[in-house]
Amino acid sequence: IITSMKRKMAFYIATALFLLIVTVAVILYGKGYNFSFGDGKIGLLGTGLLAATSQPDGAGIYINNHLTSATNNTVSLSPGEYDIKIAKSGYFPWQKKIKIEKEVVSSAFALLIPTAPKLDNVTDIGVSDPVLDPTRTKIAYTVSTSQDPRKNGVYILDMSLRPILTLQSSSSQIADNTIDNFSESSLSWSPDAKELVATISAGPNIASTYLLKTDFNENPQDITATLEAVSASWSEQKVKQDKSQLLGFKAKLQSLIKENFKILSWSEDETKILYTATQSATLPLIINPPLIGANSSPEERQINKGSVYVYDIKEDKNFRILDSMPEHRSQDFVNGFPLNWFPDSKHLIFVFDKKIIIMDYDGQNKTTAYAGPFIDDYVFPWPDGSKILILTDLGNPTITPNLYTIGLK
């Protein structure tokens, strides 16, 4: 009986030890450790993990030019710096140097741009001066056509709609030429994107100004005599919006932004800021010590006045994008933005030298998404990131330009 009890006790102890060893092994493996059996000895080799994803998925992961795995997967690597390439047939490859640290998960996300994007028209009656609203979901534009005068006026394209048939059904006319010549007006959005101001010039220093509601049909309101009051109200709205975006941040971060940044735009998730430096300075560390597993791309905390940067609030990282803004847009942005956020908050769109370039938010992986004909810098990302909206005459200057989409998926 005693011998039987001893055997049972030994069995229970052995089972407990086995479960303990397996549990410890699983925890160590999850932290990036691999077991080494070299030279007849068992040992632990500390590693890190690379979590690689792509859009679209199913792309190959090349590590130091060796095909190692496919995206939406993790790869265990020894600590060090690696050349990572993510590639898929029909798309431009994505490449970056990534630092792998012991027991740390480093991320790589590749937005793969098709080498032969699809072009589809959104309008077909001619469009002038499209203007993006502050929510980045609507485009206001004017139409002036001799084919059907009833269609002349002001339109709004709602990019957040999911039309059953075609994208052309996403546009609606909010003002015609019954009251005034709205087809020749210049448009500007209110800070809350609920109103438009349409200014119609009738000669040197002579203009009529109307307020248009965008969420329901209402006759245009002539505000020529009260334009100054409307402008003041909109300016106050904008100031309140800017202040509210900084609320909740620590005082040190608020001071950093107010003292050094001229904000061009916030990313969609409001975790990153695209800005020009208002002075040359050294940005202090807000998060100290720095976060582990953060973006390992080289950052620049010594900023130069006039240069363009992206500041990542969550990781306290600062990346230089341009030495300066293009001259024709260095003061303000009237129509399209030559440099603005892609909807995923991880990429930027840059319109330069008649090309539409998409890049990572840290300035790396500049990829030309489109180099065909388009008008000025009227380039707008679709809210879901599936396409880019452009104004183009398809290289034929004898026709009125229309809105087209460039497919990215």
VENSUL-V909543 format. One record per backbone hydrogen bond with DSSP energy under -0.5 kcal/mol. NH is the residue of the N-H (numbers start at 0). CO is the residue of the C=O. E is the energy in kcal/mol with one decimal. If there is no record, write none. Layout:
nh=NH co=CO e=E
nh=NH co=CO e=E
This chain:
nh=4 co=0 e=-2.3
nh=5 co=1 e=-2.4
nh=6 co=2 e=-2.1
nh=7 co=3 e=-2.2
nh=8 co=4 e=-2.7
nh=9 co=5 e=-2.7
nh=10 co=6 e=-2.4
nh=11 co=7 e=-2.6
nh=12 co=8 e=-2.5
nh=13 co=9 e=-2.6
nh=14 co=10 e=-2.6
nh=15 co=11 e=-2.4
nh=16 co=12 e=-2.6
nh=17 co=13 e=-2.5
nh=18 co=14 e=-2.6
nh=19 co=15 e=-2.3
nh=20 co=16 e=-2.8
nh=21 co=17 e=-2.7
nh=22 co=18 e=-2.5
nh=23 co=19 e=-2.6
nh=24 co=20 e=-2.5
nh=25 co=21 e=-2.6
nh=26 co=22 e=-2.4
nh=27 co=23 e=-2.7
nh=28 co=24 e=-2.6
nh=29 co=25 e=-2.5
nh=30 co=26 e=-1.3
nh=31 co=28 e=-1.4
nh=32 co=27 e=-2.7
nh=33 co=44 e=-2.6
nh=35 co=42 e=-3.3
nh=39 co=36 e=-0.9
nh=40 co=37 e=-2.1
nh=42 co=35 e=-2.8
nh=42 co=40 e=-0.5
nh=44 co=33 e=-3.5
nh=45 co=43 e=-0.6
nh=46 co=31 e=-1.1
nh=47 co=76 e=-3.3
nh=48 co=103 e=-2.1
nh=49 co=74 e=-2.8
nh=50 co=48 e=-0.6
nh=50 co=105 e=-3.0
nh=51 co=49 e=-0.8
nh=51 co=72 e=-2.1
nh=52 co=107 e=-2.9
nh=54 co=109 e=-2.4
nh=59 co=86 e=-2.8
nh=60 co=68 e=-3.1
nh=61 co=59 e=-0.6
nh=61 co=84 e=-3.7
nh=62 co=60 e=-0.6
nh=62 co=65 e=-2.8
nh=63 co=61 e=-0.6
nh=63 co=82 e=-3.0
nh=65 co=62 e=-1.1
nh=66 co=64 e=-0.5
nh=67 co=60 e=-3.2
nh=68 co=60 e=-1.2
nh=70 co=58 e=-2.5
nh=71 co=51 e=-2.8
nh=72 co=51 e=-1.5
nh=74 co=49 e=-2.2
nh=76 co=47 e=-2.9
nh=78 co=45 e=-0.6
nh=79 co=99 e=-2.1
nh=81 co=97 e=-2.4
nh=83 co=81 e=-0.8
nh=83 co=95 e=-2.9
nh=84 co=61 e=-2.7
nh=85 co=93 e=-2.8
nh=86 co=59 e=-1.9
nh=90 co=87 e=-1.8
nh=91 co=112 e=-2.8
nh=93 co=85 e=-2.5
nh=95 co=83 e=-2.3
nh=97 co=81 e=-2.4
nh=97 co=95 e=-0.5
nh=99 co=79 e=-3.6
nh=99 co=97 e=-0.5
nh=102 co=46 e=-2.7
nh=103 co=100 e=-1.8
nh=105 co=48 e=-3.2
nh=105 co=103 e=-0.6
nh=107 co=50 e=-2.4
nh=109 co=52 e=-2.1
nh=110 co=108 e=-0.6
nh=111 co=54 e=-2.2
nh=111 co=109 e=-0.9
nh=114 co=89 e=-2.3
nh=115 co=89 e=-0.5
nh=119 co=404 e=-2.1
nh=121 co=402 e=-3.5
nh=122 co=402 e=-1.5
nh=126 co=400 e=-3.2
nh=127 co=141 e=-2.1
nh=130 co=139 e=-2.6
nh=132 co=137 e=-2.4
nh=135 co=132 e=-1.8
nh=138 co=156 e=-2.3
nh=139 co=130 e=-2.6
nh=140 co=154 e=-2.1
nh=141 co=127 e=-1.9
nh=142 co=152 e=-2.3
nh=150 co=147 e=-2.4
nh=151 co=148 e=-1.5
nh=152 co=142 e=-2.0
nh=153 co=174 e=-2.5
nh=154 co=140 e=-3.1
nh=155 co=171 e=-2.4
nh=156 co=138 e=-3.2
nh=157 co=155 e=-0.6
nh=157 co=169 e=-1.9
nh=158 co=136 e=-2.8
nh=158 co=156 e=-0.9
nh=159 co=136 e=-0.6
nh=160 co=157 e=-1.0
nh=168 co=165 e=-1.3
nh=169 co=166 e=-2.2
nh=170 co=167 e=-1.1
nh=171 co=155 e=-2.0
nh=173 co=153 e=-2.5
nh=174 co=153 e=-1.4
nh=181 co=179 e=-2.0
nh=183 co=180 e=-1.7
nh=184 co=181 e=-1.7
nh=185 co=198 e=-2.3
nh=187 co=196 e=-1.4
nh=189 co=194 e=-2.2
nh=192 co=189 e=-1.8
nh=195 co=211 e=-2.5
nh=196 co=187 e=-2.7
nh=197 co=195 e=-0.5
nh=197 co=209 e=-2.6
nh=198 co=185 e=-2.6
nh=198 co=196 e=-0.6
nh=199 co=197 e=-0.5
nh=199 co=207 e=-3.2
nh=200 co=198 e=-0.6
nh=201 co=205 e=-2.9
nh=202 co=205 e=-0.7
nh=205 co=202 e=-2.2
nh=207 co=199 e=-2.6
nh=209 co=197 e=-2.4
nh=210 co=220 e=-2.8
nh=211 co=195 e=-3.1
nh=211 co=209 e=-0.5
nh=213 co=193 e=-2.1
nh=214 co=193 e=-0.5
nh=220 co=210 e=-2.2
nh=221 co=219 e=-0.6
nh=222 co=208 e=-2.3
nh=222 co=220 e=-0.6
nh=223 co=208 e=-0.7
nh=225 co=222 e=-0.5
nh=226 co=222 e=-0.6
nh=226 co=223 e=-0.7
nh=229 co=225 e=-2.0
nh=230 co=226 e=-2.8
nh=231 co=227 e=-2.1
nh=232 co=228 e=-2.2
nh=233 co=229 e=-2.4
nh=234 co=230 e=-2.4
nh=235 co=231 e=-2.0
nh=236 co=232 e=-2.0
nh=237 co=233 e=-2.4
nh=238 co=234 e=-2.2
nh=239 co=235 e=-2.2
nh=240 co=236 e=-2.4
nh=241 co=237 e=-2.5
nh=242 co=238 e=-2.3
nh=243 co=239 e=-2.4
nh=244 co=240 e=-1.6
nh=245 co=241 e=-0.8
nh=245 co=242 e=-0.8
nh=246 co=242 e=-0.9
nh=248 co=245 e=-1.7
nh=253 co=249 e=-2.5
nh=254 co=250 e=-2.4
nh=255 co=251 e=-1.9
nh=256 co=252 e=-2.2
nh=257 co=253 e=-2.8
nh=258 co=254 e=-2.5
nh=259 co=255 e=-1.4
nh=260 co=256 e=-2.3
nh=261 co=275 e=-2.4
nh=262 co=260 e=-0.6
nh=263 co=273 e=-2.8
nh=264 co=273 e=-1.7
nh=266 co=271 e=-2.5
nh=269 co=266 e=-1.8
nh=272 co=310 e=-2.2
nh=273 co=264 e=-2.9
nh=274 co=272 e=-0.6
nh=274 co=308 e=-2.6
nh=275 co=261 e=-2.0
nh=276 co=306 e=-2.2
nh=277 co=259 e=-2.4
nh=280 co=278 e=-0.5
nh=280 co=302 e=-1.4
nh=282 co=280 e=-0.5
nh=282 co=300 e=-3.1
nh=287 co=285 e=-0.6
nh=293 co=290 e=-0.8
nh=299 co=317 e=-2.7
nh=302 co=280 e=-2.4
nh=302 co=300 e=-1.0
nh=305 co=276 e=-2.7
nh=306 co=303 e=-2.1
nh=307 co=321 e=-2.8
nh=308 co=274 e=-2.9
nh=309 co=318 e=-2.4
nh=310 co=272 e=-2.4
nh=311 co=309 e=-0.5
nh=311 co=316 e=-3.3
nh=312 co=270 e=-2.5
nh=312 co=310 e=-0.8
nh=313 co=270 e=-0.7
nh=315 co=311 e=-1.5
nh=316 co=311 e=-1.3
nh=318 co=309 e=-2.8
nh=320 co=307 e=-3.1
nh=321 co=307 e=-1.5
nh=324 co=305 e=-0.6
nh=328 co=325 e=-2.0
nh=329 co=326 e=-1.4
nh=333 co=331 e=-0.5
nh=336 co=378 e=-0.5
nh=337 co=335 e=-0.5
nh=339 co=348 e=-2.3
nh=341 co=346 e=-2.8
nh=344 co=341 e=-2.1
nh=347 co=358 e=-2.6
nh=348 co=339 e=-3.2
nh=349 co=356 e=-3.2
nh=350 co=337 e=-3.4
nh=351 co=349 e=-0.7
nh=351 co=354 e=-2.1
nh=354 co=351 e=-1.1
nh=355 co=369 e=-2.7
nh=356 co=349 e=-2.9
nh=356 co=354 e=-0.6
nh=357 co=366 e=-2.9
nh=358 co=347 e=-2.2
nh=359 co=363 e=-3.0
nh=360 co=345 e=-2.0
nh=362 co=359 e=-2.2
nh=366 co=357 e=-2.5
nh=366 co=364 e=-0.6
nh=368 co=355 e=-2.4
nh=368 co=366 e=-0.9
nh=369 co=355 e=-1.3
nh=374 co=390 e=-3.7
nh=377 co=374 e=-2.0
nh=378 co=376 e=-1.9
nh=379 co=388 e=-2.8
nh=381 co=386 e=-2.8
nh=384 co=381 e=-2.5
nh=387 co=405 e=-1.7
nh=388 co=379 e=-3.9
nh=389 co=403 e=-3.0
nh=390 co=377 e=-1.1
nh=391 co=389 e=-0.5
nh=391 co=401 e=-2.5
nh=395 co=392 e=-1.8
nh=396 co=394 e=-0.7
nh=398 co=395 e=-1.7
nh=401 co=391 e=-2.4
nh=403 co=389 e=-2.6
nh=404 co=119 e=-3.3
nh=405 co=387 e=-2.8
nh=406 co=117 e=-3.2
nh=406 co=404 e=-0.6
nh=407 co=385 e=-2.9
nh=408 co=385 e=-0.7
